[in-house]
Amino acid sequence: MTYVRKDSLILHMRVHTGMKPYHCNKCRKTFTQNSALARHSRVHMPGEKPFTCSVCGKYLGDNASLTKHMRIHTGERPFQCNLCEKSFGNSNCLKIHLRTHTGEKPFLCTLCGKAFGGNSSFMVHMRSHGGEKPFPCKLCGKSFVDQSTRSRHMRIHTGEKPYLCTVCGKRFSQNSALLSHMRMHTGEKPYQCTVCNTKFAHKCGLTYHMRNHMGEKPFQCTECGKTFRDSGSLVIHSRIHNGERPYQCSSCYKTFTQRSHLEAHNRHHTGEKPFSCVRCGKCYSSKRNEAQHVCGADQERTIGVISDFTIQPKL
């Protein structure tokens, strides 16, 4: 890439070197340009956020930041990749995404040799070597390696769910959760098993599935040594040892170790019987009872076969 002015080349080179010579004296955040530092400084100045979001009331330091922020609510993604048609809310995200196609990773860690396509992921990685977590939560004290992770964490405290499903109206605190949820509506299953070709909507589903082929059970109970394929199964198993029964019936106050057991129990109170035999139509409150059911239609067919079979006497 060529530049007319030397200062433009100097700024561009910082993309490759990762150099950020402009430091905020309030929060230690660094920037490649003085203008970016000036915009950031408004965060620390009371009354220096004159732009307000009409949806959630958040204050922003400049009109460009407000425009970008509004895309969280509107879902607008005006920057589209011409290779895979994936779209983004800002041009910088598109620029970083394009490196997944080109394979370009200009940010190199000098400690472990790992390379990154974006400066932000590179900076977060560097903190993993030093154990640095400079972004603390003011409400619970938990610290994070980057500001975006802290922002997602803050939604636990505020209950904010800015990501809206346009199909069913359900809201989510993270964009990744919304994208995962949308696959319920679209039926998309982008994760495929290389062994049996089974497809999954979520990466974790494929991960658990692969353990069936590999026989891998990485989660071990510290009490009895039993191993499990996923952490959720280990948590449920641990309740055998610690006696925890967190699910309580609101009608009779009986407690259970699993949510599914409570749901099955509640059907005794409601009389609901959602599981039916496809042959005789008899209904049951649990799948287990339906599976154990001996169908009368099968018995009648068996009796009919026996009655048709007669033993001929020997002559």
C-alpha positions as CSV (number, residue, x, y, z in Angstrom):
1,M,0.0,0.0,0.0
2,T,1.3,3.5,-0.9
3,Y,0.8,6.8,0.7
4,V,1.2,10.4,-0.4
5,R,2.2,11.8,3.0
6,K,4.8,10.5,5.3
7,D,2.6,10.9,8.4
8,S,0.0,8.7,6.9
9,L,2.6,6.0,6.3
10,I,3.7,6.3,10.0
11,L,0.1,5.9,11.2
12,H,-0.4,2.9,8.9
13,M,2.8,1.2,10.2
14,R,1.3,1.1,13.7
15,V,-1.2,-1.4,12.4
16,H,1.7,-3.8,11.9
17,T,3.9,-2.8,14.9
18,G,1.0,-2.5,17.3
19,M,2.5,0.7,18.6
20,K,0.1,3.0,20.5
21,P,2.1,6.0,21.7
22,Y,-0.9,8.1,23.0
23,H,-1.8,7.1,26.6
24,C,-4.8,8.0,28.7
25,N,-3.6,9.2,32.1
26,K,-6.9,8.1,33.7
27,C,-7.3,4.4,32.7
28,R,-4.0,3.5,30.9
29,K,-5.8,2.8,27.6
30,T,-3.6,3.5,24.6
31,F,-4.2,4.8,21.1
32,T,-2.5,5.0,17.7
33,Q,-3.7,8.6,17.1
34,N,-3.9,11.7,19.2
35,S,-7.4,12.4,17.9
36,A,-8.6,9.0,19.1
37,L,-7.2,9.8,22.6
38,A,-9.0,13.1,22.6
39,R,-12.4,11.4,21.8
40,H,-11.7,8.8,24.5
41,S,-10.9,11.5,27.1
42,R,-14.5,12.6,27.1
43,V,-15.4,9.3,28.8
44,H,-13.7,10.6,32.0
45,M,-15.1,14.2,31.8
46,P,-18.5,14.8,33.5
47,G,-20.9,16.4,31.0
48,E,-18.7,15.6,28.0
49,K,-21.1,13.1,26.5
50,P,-23.6,15.3,24.7
51,F,-25.1,12.6,22.5
52,T,-27.8,10.4,24.0
53,C,-29.2,7.1,22.7
54,S,-33.0,7.5,22.4
55,V,-33.5,3.8,23.0
56,C,-31.5,3.0,26.1
57,G,-30.4,6.4,27.3
58,K,-26.7,5.8,27.0
59,Y,-24.5,8.8,26.6
60,L,-21.9,9.0,23.8
61,G,-19.0,11.4,23.3
62,D,-19.5,12.1,19.6
63,N,-22.1,11.6,16.8
64,A,-20.0,8.8,15.1
65,S,-20.1,6.8,18.3
66,L,-23.8,7.3,18.6
67,T,-24.3,6.1,15.0
68,K,-22.3,2.9,15.7
69,H,-24.1,2.4,19.0
70,M,-27.6,2.7,17.4
71,R,-26.8,-0.3,15.2
72,I,-26.9,-2.5,18.3
73,H,-30.6,-1.7,18.6
74,T,-31.5,-1.6,14.9
75,G,-29.4,-4.5,13.8
76,E,-28.1,-2.5,10.9
77,R,-24.9,-4.0,9.3
78,P,-24.0,-1.8,6.4
79,F,-20.5,-3.1,5.8
80,Q,-20.7,-6.3,3.7
81,C,-17.9,-8.8,2.8
82,N,-17.9,-9.3,-1.0
83,L,-16.4,-12.8,-0.5
84,C,-18.9,-14.5,1.9
85,E,-21.7,-11.8,2.2
86,K,-21.2,-11.6,5.9
87,S,-22.0,-8.1,7.2
88,F,-20.8,-5.9,10.0
89,G,-21.7,-2.8,12.0
90,N,-18.5,-0.9,11.3
91,S,-15.8,-0.8,8.7
92,N,-13.0,-1.9,11.1
93,C,-14.8,-5.1,11.9
94,L,-15.1,-5.8,8.1
95,K,-11.4,-5.0,7.7
96,I,-10.4,-7.5,10.4
97,H,-12.9,-10.1,9.0
98,L,-11.3,-9.9,5.5
99,R,-8.1,-11.2,7.0
100,T,-9.9,-14.6,7.7
101,H,-10.1,-14.9,3.9
102,T,-6.6,-13.6,3.1
103,G,-4.9,-15.4,6.0
104,E,-3.2,-12.1,7.0
105,K,-2.1,-12.0,10.6
106,P,0.0,-8.8,11.0
107,F,0.1,-8.9,14.9
108,L,2.8,-11.2,16.2
109,C,3.3,-12.1,19.8
110,T,7.1,-12.0,20.5
111,L,6.7,-14.3,23.5
112,C,5.0,-17.3,22.1
113,G,5.0,-16.7,18.3
114,K,1.2,-16.7,18.0
115,A,-0.2,-14.3,15.3
116,F,-3.5,-12.4,15.2
117,G,-5.6,-10.7,12.5
118,G,-6.7,-7.8,14.7
119,N,-4.9,-5.6,17.2
120,S,-7.6,-5.9,19.9
121,S,-7.3,-9.7,20.0
122,F,-3.5,-9.3,20.0
123,M,-3.6,-6.9,23.0
124,V,-6.0,-9.3,24.9
125,H,-3.7,-12.2,24.2
126,M,-0.6,-10.3,25.5
127,R,-2.4,-9.8,28.9
128,S,-2.6,-13.6,29.2
129,H,1.1,-13.7,29.5
130,G,1.2,-11.1,32.3
131,G,-2.1,-12.1,33.9
132,E,-3.2,-8.5,33.6
133,K,-6.9,-7.7,34.0
134,P,-7.2,-4.0,33.9
135,F,-10.9,-3.7,33.6
136,P,-12.7,-4.2,36.9
137,C,-16.5,-4.4,37.5
138,K,-17.5,-1.6,39.9
139,L,-20.4,-3.6,41.2
140,C,-18.8,-7.0,42.1
141,G,-15.1,-6.4,41.7
142,K,-14.5,-9.1,39.1
143,S,-11.8,-8.1,36.6
144,F,-11.5,-8.6,32.9
145,V,-8.8,-8.5,30.2
146,D,-10.7,-6.2,27.9
147,Q,-13.4,-3.6,28.0
148,S,-15.9,-5.4,25.7
149,T,-15.9,-8.5,28.0
150,R,-16.6,-6.2,31.0
151,S,-19.4,-4.6,29.1
152,R,-21.0,-8.0,28.4
153,H,-20.5,-8.9,32.1
154,M,-22.2,-5.6,33.2
155,R,-25.5,-6.8,31.6
156,I,-25.7,-9.4,34.3
157,H,-26.1,-6.6,36.8
158,T,-28.3,-4.3,34.7
159,G,-30.4,-6.9,33.0
160,E,-29.9,-5.2,29.7
161,K,-30.7,-7.3,26.7
162,P,-30.1,-5.1,23.6
163,Y,-30.2,-7.9,21.0
164,L,-33.7,-8.6,19.7
165,C,-34.9,-11.6,17.7
166,T,-37.2,-10.2,15.0
167,V,-39.0,-13.5,14.6
168,C,-40.2,-14.3,18.1
169,G,-39.3,-11.1,20.1
170,K,-36.9,-12.8,22.5
171,R,-34.1,-10.7,23.8
172,F,-30.4,-11.5,24.5
173,S,-27.6,-9.9,26.3
174,Q,-25.0,-10.9,23.7
175,N,-25.0,-10.9,19.9
176,S,-23.5,-14.4,19.8
177,A,-26.5,-15.7,21.8
178,L,-28.9,-14.1,19.3
179,L,-27.1,-15.6,16.3
180,S,-27.2,-19.0,18.0
181,H,-30.9,-18.6,18.8
182,M,-31.7,-17.6,15.2
183,R,-30.7,-21.1,14.1
184,M,-33.8,-22.4,15.8
185,H,-35.9,-20.4,13.3
186,T,-33.7,-20.9,10.2
187,G,-32.9,-24.6,10.8
188,E,-29.2,-23.8,10.0
189,K,-26.7,-26.5,11.3
190,P,-23.3,-25.3,10.2
191,Y,-21.3,-27.7,12.4
192,Q,-20.8,-31.2,10.9
193,C,-19.3,-34.3,12.3
194,T,-16.4,-35.6,10.1
195,V,-17.0,-39.2,11.2
196,C,-20.8,-39.7,10.7
197,N,-21.8,-36.4,9.0
198,T,-24.4,-35.5,11.7
199,K,-25.0,-31.8,11.8
200,F,-25.4,-29.4,14.7
201,A,-26.7,-25.9,15.2
202,H,-24.0,-25.1,17.9
203,K,-20.3,-25.8,18.1
204,C,-20.7,-27.2,21.7
205,G,-23.2,-29.8,20.4
206,L,-20.6,-31.0,17.9
207,T,-17.9,-31.0,20.6
208,Y,-20.0,-33.2,22.9
209,H,-21.0,-35.5,20.0
210,M,-17.3,-36.0,19.0
211,R,-16.7,-37.4,22.5
212,N,-19.1,-40.2,21.7
213,H,-16.7,-41.3,18.8
214,M,-13.5,-40.7,20.8
215,G,-14.8,-42.1,24.1
216,E,-13.4,-39.0,25.7
217,K,-14.8,-38.1,29.2
218,P,-12.7,-35.1,30.4
219,F,-14.8,-34.1,33.4
220,Q,-14.0,-36.2,36.5
221,C,-15.8,-36.3,39.9
222,T,-13.3,-35.6,42.7
223,E,-15.4,-37.7,45.1
224,C,-15.7,-41.0,43.3
225,G,-13.6,-40.7,40.2
226,K,-16.5,-41.2,37.7
227,T,-15.9,-39.3,34.4
228,F,-18.4,-37.5,32.1
229,R,-18.5,-36.0,28.6
230,D,-19.7,-32.6,29.7
231,S,-19.5,-30.3,32.7
232,G,-23.3,-30.2,33.1
233,S,-23.5,-34.0,33.6
234,L,-20.7,-33.7,36.2
235,V,-22.7,-31.0,38.1
236,I,-25.8,-33.1,38.2
237,H,-23.8,-36.2,39.3
238,S,-22.1,-34.1,42.1
239,R,-25.5,-33.6,43.8
240,I,-25.4,-37.3,44.7
241,H,-22.4,-36.5,47.0
242,N,-23.4,-33.1,48.3
243,G,-27.1,-33.7,48.6
244,E,-28.0,-30.6,46.7
245,R,-31.6,-30.5,45.3
246,P,-32.1,-27.0,43.8
247,Y,-35.4,-27.6,42.0
248,Q,-38.5,-27.4,44.3
249,C,-42.1,-28.1,43.5
250,S,-44.2,-25.0,44.2
251,S,-47.3,-27.2,45.0
252,C,-45.9,-29.8,47.5
253,Y,-42.4,-28.4,48.1
254,K,-40.7,-31.7,47.1
255,T,-37.2,-31.1,45.8
256,F,-35.2,-32.6,42.9
257,T,-31.7,-32.8,41.6
258,Q,-32.6,-32.1,38.0
259,R,-35.0,-29.7,36.3
260,S,-36.4,-32.4,34.0
261,H,-37.3,-34.5,37.1
262,L,-39.3,-31.5,38.5
263,E,-41.1,-31.0,35.2
264,A,-42.1,-34.6,35.1
265,H,-43.2,-34.4,38.8
266,N,-45.4,-31.3,38.1
267,R,-47.4,-33.3,35.6
268,H,-48.8,-35.3,38.5
269,H,-50.3,-32.1,39.8
270,T,-51.5,-30.8,36.5
271,G,-52.6,-34.2,35.1
272,E,-50.8,-33.5,31.8
273,K,-49.8,-36.6,29.8
274,P,-47.9,-35.4,26.8
275,F,-46.4,-38.8,25.8
276,S,-48.7,-41.2,23.9
277,C,-48.3,-44.6,22.4
278,V,-48.4,-44.3,18.6
279,R,-50.2,-47.7,18.3
280,C,-52.9,-47.7,20.9
281,G,-53.0,-44.0,21.8
282,K,-52.6,-44.4,25.6
283,C,-51.1,-41.3,27.2
284,Y,-48.4,-41.0,30.0
285,S,-46.9,-38.2,32.1
286,S,-43.3,-39.2,31.3
287,K,-41.4,-40.6,28.4
288,R,-40.0,-43.4,30.6
289,N,-43.5,-44.7,31.5
290,E,-44.5,-44.6,27.8
291,A,-41.3,-46.6,26.9
292,Q,-42.1,-49.2,29.6
293,H,-45.7,-49.5,28.4
294,V,-46.6,-52.9,26.9
295,C,-49.0,-52.0,24.1
296,G,-52.3,-53.9,24.1
297,A,-52.3,-53.8,20.3
298,D,-49.0,-55.8,20.3
299,Q,-50.4,-58.3,22.7
300,E,-53.5,-58.9,20.5
301,R,-51.3,-59.4,17.5
302,T,-49.1,-61.9,19.4
303,I,-52.2,-63.8,20.7
304,G,-53.5,-63.9,17.1
305,V,-50.3,-65.4,15.8
306,I,-50.3,-68.1,18.6
307,S,-53.9,-69.0,17.9
308,D,-53.2,-69.4,14.2
309,F,-50.3,-71.8,15.0
310,T,-51.6,-75.3,15.7
311,I,-49.5,-78.3,16.6
312,Q,-50.3,-81.3,14.3
313,P,-50.4,-84.6,16.1
314,K,-47.9,-87.3,15.1
315,L,-49.4,-90.2,13.1
